[in-house]
Amino acid sequence: MMASLVLLSSLIIMLIIGKEEIHPSWYLPKNWANIKKVSLGYGLIWQPKKQGLLFLLISIGLLWLSDQFYMPLTNTIVVMMICWVSLPIVWIWQAQFQYHALEFEQITTFLQHFIAYFKSSEKVLLSLSESVTYVDGDLKEVVKQAIEMLKQTGNTIAAFDIITQRYPHFIVNNCQIWVSTAEQFGFEQSKEAIELLEDDIDDWIEDTMLYVRDRLQMKNRILLMCGMSAIIALFNQNLLSTFLDLDQVRIYHHVIMLFMMSLHFTILMAFRLIKGRWIAKGECLR
């Protein structure tokens, strides 16, 4: 009864935590392709052998812990099922982290090269054409669209707006404003503002990297604390086993199962810390 209740409540919590990434129906075998599709969309390299090995190692680790804690088979199966269900969510969060890291690196690299070329050429079209060679993926397609728009209309604001629509950060917007102003009224009128943009981009990169580093350190500290908690629990249970037959104490089995579930969800939330976009919402204009 207790194991069924823990399983049901854990699954509900899991579905709530991961509902943004994985729809509940995707856990059905016929819909597993959707999980793979979303993962690939974020740039995760799908390696069945590597991921299968990770799956196996986690299972072996859980079986070993369960044996050390004298958990009955039913409780062990419940814990393992919850961990198995959570793995696709963690994979997608890891893929999101890599995707957002690349996205941030691409947009900042593009802006740095664009402003450098614009300072020397004072031409938006030439600067866009030169800068596009330094980027890949989604941003490259967006910049190409902006170049085509500029060639067809000659409207710098409309062309650059294609980029700001995709990356609505205030620095990208400021770049659009000052570059169009410089091209319209002369570079000398906006020279100081454009040079300040370079400093703003450098500050943006530095602040973001510090923020991400703090999140990663927090994640690692949480994982370390979870590991230490498991070790301390093992020492305590060795003491208990000297005067109790832990194989027969049901309340102990329930407490250990709840303890392992709490560790599991703590680890899950640690990985959730790093899934967010590096381009902070609070710094975006849309």
HUJO-V144359 format. One record per residue. N is the residue number from 1. SS is DSSP state (H for helix, E for strand, C for the rest). PSI is psi in degrees with one decimal (none if undefined). Layout:
n=N ss=SS psi=PSI
n=N ss=SS psi=PSI
//
This chain:
n=1 ss=C psi=-48.1
n=2 ss=H psi=-43.1
n=3 ss=H psi=-41.2
n=4 ss=H psi=-40.5
n=5 ss=H psi=-43.2
n=6 ss=H psi=-42.0
n=7 ss=H psi=-47.9
n=8 ss=H psi=-48.5
n=9 ss=H psi=-36.9
n=10 ss=H psi=-41.2
n=11 ss=H psi=-40.6
n=12 ss=H psi=-45.4
n=13 ss=H psi=-42.0
n=14 ss=H psi=-43.0
n=15 ss=H psi=-35.4
n=16 ss=H psi=-44.1
n=17 ss=H psi=-42.1
n=18 ss=C psi=13.9
n=19 ss=C psi=-25.8
n=20 ss=C psi=-28.6
n=21 ss=C psi=-40.5
n=22 ss=C psi=118.8
n=23 ss=C psi=139.7
n=24 ss=H psi=-36.1
n=25 ss=H psi=-16.6
n=26 ss=H psi=-14.5
n=27 ss=H psi=-12.2
n=28 ss=C psi=138.6
n=29 ss=H psi=-38.0
n=30 ss=H psi=-16.4
n=31 ss=H psi=9.5
n=32 ss=H psi=-27.2
n=33 ss=H psi=-28.3
n=34 ss=H psi=-37.8
n=35 ss=H psi=-44.0
n=36 ss=H psi=-39.4
n=37 ss=H psi=-45.0
n=38 ss=H psi=-41.8
n=39 ss=H psi=-45.3
n=40 ss=H psi=-33.4
n=41 ss=H psi=-30.0
n=42 ss=C psi=6.3
n=43 ss=C psi=10.8
n=44 ss=C psi=129.3
n=45 ss=C psi=115.2
n=46 ss=C psi=109.9
n=47 ss=C psi=91.3
n=48 ss=H psi=-39.7
n=49 ss=H psi=-46.7
n=50 ss=H psi=-44.9
n=51 ss=H psi=-32.6
n=52 ss=H psi=-37.8
n=53 ss=H psi=-41.1
n=54 ss=H psi=-43.1
n=55 ss=H psi=-43.9
n=56 ss=H psi=-43.1
n=57 ss=H psi=-40.5
n=58 ss=H psi=-41.7
n=59 ss=H psi=-43.8
n=60 ss=H psi=-42.1
n=61 ss=H psi=-41.2
n=62 ss=H psi=-40.1
n=63 ss=H psi=-40.3
n=64 ss=H psi=-45.4
n=65 ss=H psi=-43.1
n=66 ss=H psi=-39.7
n=67 ss=H psi=-40.5
n=68 ss=H psi=-32.4
n=69 ss=C psi=8.0
n=70 ss=C psi=35.6
n=71 ss=C psi=136.1
n=72 ss=C psi=162.5
n=73 ss=H psi=-41.0
n=74 ss=H psi=-46.9
n=75 ss=H psi=-37.4
n=76 ss=H psi=-43.4
n=77 ss=H psi=-40.5
n=78 ss=H psi=-48.3
n=79 ss=H psi=-43.1
n=80 ss=H psi=-38.8
n=81 ss=H psi=-42.8
n=82 ss=H psi=-41.8
n=83 ss=H psi=-40.7
n=84 ss=H psi=-42.4
n=85 ss=H psi=-31.7
n=86 ss=H psi=-20.3
n=87 ss=H psi=-46.3
n=88 ss=H psi=-34.5
n=89 ss=H psi=-44.7
n=90 ss=H psi=-40.3
n=91 ss=H psi=-43.6
n=92 ss=H psi=-39.9
n=93 ss=H psi=-40.5
n=94 ss=H psi=-40.9
n=95 ss=H psi=-39.9
n=96 ss=H psi=-41.5
n=97 ss=H psi=-47.2
n=98 ss=H psi=-39.5
n=99 ss=H psi=-46.7
n=100 ss=H psi=-32.7
n=101 ss=H psi=-45.4
n=102 ss=H psi=-41.4
n=103 ss=H psi=-45.5
n=104 ss=H psi=-42.9
n=105 ss=H psi=-37.3
n=106 ss=H psi=-48.2
n=107 ss=H psi=-38.4
n=108 ss=H psi=-38.4
n=109 ss=H psi=-43.0
n=110 ss=H psi=-48.4
n=111 ss=H psi=-40.5
n=112 ss=H psi=-45.9
n=113 ss=H psi=-38.4
n=114 ss=H psi=-47.9
n=115 ss=H psi=-38.7
n=116 ss=H psi=-44.0
n=117 ss=H psi=-37.2
n=118 ss=H psi=-36.0
n=119 ss=H psi=-31.2
n=120 ss=H psi=-33.6
n=121 ss=H psi=-28.2
n=122 ss=C psi=23.5
n=123 ss=C psi=124.2
n=124 ss=H psi=-44.9
n=125 ss=H psi=-45.5
n=126 ss=H psi=-40.4
n=127 ss=H psi=-40.8
n=128 ss=H psi=-43.0
n=129 ss=H psi=-37.5
n=130 ss=H psi=-38.5
n=131 ss=H psi=-27.8
n=132 ss=H psi=-22.2
n=133 ss=H psi=-14.1
n=134 ss=H psi=-0.5
n=135 ss=C psi=165.4
n=136 ss=C psi=177.4
n=137 ss=H psi=-140.8
n=138 ss=H psi=-43.4
n=139 ss=H psi=-38.2
n=140 ss=H psi=-42.6
n=141 ss=H psi=-38.5
n=142 ss=H psi=-44.8
n=143 ss=H psi=-38.2
n=144 ss=H psi=-39.4
n=145 ss=H psi=-40.4
n=146 ss=H psi=-39.5
n=147 ss=H psi=-44.3
n=148 ss=H psi=-42.1
n=149 ss=H psi=-43.0
n=150 ss=H psi=-38.2
n=151 ss=H psi=-37.9
n=152 ss=H psi=-39.2
n=153 ss=H psi=-25.0
n=154 ss=C psi=9.4
n=155 ss=C psi=106.2
n=156 ss=H psi=-42.9
n=157 ss=H psi=-46.7
n=158 ss=H psi=-39.4
n=159 ss=H psi=-46.7
n=160 ss=H psi=-22.6
n=161 ss=H psi=-25.1
n=162 ss=H psi=-36.9
n=163 ss=H psi=-42.8
n=164 ss=H psi=-26.3
n=165 ss=H psi=-38.9
n=166 ss=H psi=-33.2
n=167 ss=C psi=81.7
n=168 ss=C psi=32.3
n=169 ss=E psi=147.9
n=170 ss=H psi=-28.1
n=171 ss=H psi=-38.6
n=172 ss=H psi=-40.5
n=173 ss=H psi=-41.7
n=174 ss=H psi=-37.1
n=175 ss=H psi=-42.7
n=176 ss=H psi=-46.0
n=177 ss=H psi=-50.9
n=178 ss=H psi=-32.2
n=179 ss=H psi=-44.1
n=180 ss=H psi=-36.6
n=181 ss=H psi=-42.9
n=182 ss=H psi=-40.2
n=183 ss=H psi=-31.5
n=184 ss=H psi=-42.1
n=185 ss=H psi=-0.7
n=186 ss=C psi=142.0
n=187 ss=H psi=-36.5
n=188 ss=H psi=-32.1
n=189 ss=H psi=-26.4
n=190 ss=H psi=9.6
n=191 ss=H psi=-46.1
n=192 ss=H psi=-41.4
n=193 ss=H psi=-38.8
n=194 ss=H psi=-37.5
n=195 ss=H psi=-35.1
n=196 ss=H psi=-31.4
n=197 ss=H psi=-38.5
n=198 ss=H psi=-42.1
n=199 ss=H psi=-38.6
n=200 ss=H psi=-40.2
n=201 ss=H psi=-42.7
n=202 ss=H psi=-42.0
n=203 ss=H psi=-39.2
n=204 ss=H psi=-46.1
n=205 ss=H psi=-46.1
n=206 ss=H psi=-46.5
n=207 ss=H psi=-41.1
n=208 ss=H psi=-42.4
n=209 ss=H psi=-36.9
n=210 ss=H psi=-41.7
n=211 ss=H psi=-46.6
n=212 ss=H psi=-39.5
n=213 ss=H psi=-40.5
n=214 ss=H psi=-40.6
n=215 ss=H psi=-41.6
n=216 ss=H psi=-41.4
n=217 ss=H psi=-39.4
n=218 ss=H psi=-43.2
n=219 ss=H psi=-46.0
n=220 ss=H psi=-36.4
n=221 ss=H psi=-39.3
n=222 ss=H psi=-43.5
n=223 ss=H psi=-40.0
n=224 ss=H psi=-42.0
n=225 ss=H psi=-36.9
n=226 ss=H psi=-42.9
n=227 ss=H psi=-42.4
n=228 ss=H psi=-37.6
n=229 ss=H psi=-41.2
n=230 ss=H psi=-40.5
n=231 ss=H psi=-44.4
n=232 ss=H psi=-40.6
n=233 ss=H psi=-37.4
n=234 ss=H psi=-41.7
n=235 ss=H psi=-43.3
n=236 ss=H psi=-39.4
n=237 ss=H psi=-27.1
n=238 ss=H psi=-35.5
n=239 ss=H psi=-43.1
n=240 ss=H psi=-37.4
n=241 ss=C psi=-13.8
n=242 ss=C psi=-23.5
n=243 ss=C psi=5.2
n=244 ss=C psi=145.2
n=245 ss=C psi=92.0
n=246 ss=C psi=-18.9
n=247 ss=C psi=-23.7
n=248 ss=C psi=-5.8
n=249 ss=C psi=101.8
n=250 ss=H psi=-39.1
n=251 ss=H psi=-35.7
n=252 ss=H psi=-42.4
n=253 ss=H psi=-42.1
n=254 ss=H psi=-41.8
n=255 ss=H psi=-42.6
n=256 ss=H psi=-40.2
n=257 ss=H psi=-43.3
n=258 ss=H psi=-37.8
n=259 ss=H psi=-44.7
n=260 ss=H psi=-34.3
n=261 ss=H psi=-39.0
n=262 ss=H psi=-38.9
n=263 ss=H psi=-42.3
n=264 ss=H psi=-48.1
n=265 ss=H psi=-29.9
n=266 ss=H psi=-43.0
n=267 ss=H psi=-41.0
n=268 ss=H psi=-44.6
n=269 ss=H psi=-27.3
n=270 ss=H psi=-42.6
n=271 ss=H psi=-29.3
n=272 ss=H psi=-23.7
n=273 ss=C psi=-29.2
n=274 ss=C psi=8.2
n=275 ss=C psi=-14.4
n=276 ss=C psi=161.8
n=277 ss=C psi=140.9
n=278 ss=C psi=-24.3
n=279 ss=C psi=99.8
n=280 ss=C psi=137.7
n=281 ss=H psi=-37.8
n=282 ss=H psi=-15.8
n=283 ss=H psi=2.9
n=284 ss=E psi=150.3
n=285 ss=C psi=-9.2
n=286 ss=C psi=none
//
